[in-house]
Amino acid sequence: MEFEVCNGFTNQRIALLTDFLLNGIQPDGIEMVTANQADTVPFGSWFDEREFAAAVAPHGVKVVAGKAPGAIRIPIKAYDSQSRPTALVTYLRKQRSHQHIKIACPAFRLPAALMKQHQELLQAAAEGLLPSERFRSLIAARRQQIESKSGAAVYNLIHLRVEKDWFALCKWWQKPEVGRDNCMNNTDTVGKQLQLHGFQTQVPVVVVTSFPDAVPEALETALESIKSSKYSVVLGNELVNLGEELTREESALVDYYLGLEAEKFTGNSVSTFTAFIILERQWLGRYSTHYNGGAIPLSLFFPFFDKL
């Protein structure tokens, strides 16, 4: 099976895991790890292929590098997880006459019940998505910078959503009448939320966001709230080495794994980036919360979240 990923880093991660689940429930499934478009990069440049293959092998998924020969494109746009929850799986099972198939981005197209049924495979695949050597070096360098700037070997991390495109998304998403009412809650007073959730002031707080895209006033207000609550702040954009240039998605990967490795983590639960870090940290037994209160929308598709 060959598939496409879509949108930002975390949605791409969700697409990866969704397709590995799809492939894992097919008889004799083999996953082709590749990149075949001009705006994509090889899987191995982002993740450790051997580690991933070893992680999913016990669950019956075989991963090989390369492109699936003669793959037949199968359209899946008509299928979603809410209106037709089991239709996509039924449809794909009817394609078994094709040795290799390729599909568009499968993220959010599988029912929550199927995700729940195959939690062990999803968890193994997520834990097997370890950064490639290049990104491991970048993450290690960031951690050294954090310790150098703060004098502390451990850190907490907050994923702050204050970007221009986030404000636009919240304007569209926010619908209190159907329970969607927590997109920007507590952003201005996020320091108080850190206190409420037991973040110790002696542990530095690393703040990550897409700094070039942030609304200056919103970022400044949030940072002032954290500092006025007696926390030592380390800004993610101050951890970048001179001459280092990363795309937004590459920066997101580095921030994601810094979030996974933090002592404690918080963010905005409406963001899939935050929500999936919370879920993966839960699987790893690490403390996480969200500063905006309310629900975690991703639980509609991934019904694994503990009550926070």
Helices and strands as residue ranges (DSSP letters): E 2-3, H 9-24, E 30-33, H 43-46, H 49-56, G 57-59, E 62-65, E 72-73, H 87-93, E 101-103, H 112-117, H 119-128, H 133-150, E 156-159, H 164-173, G 176-178, H 190-196, E 205-208, G 211-213, H 216-228, E 233-235, G 236-238, H 248-261, E 265-267, H 272-284, E 288-290, G 297-300
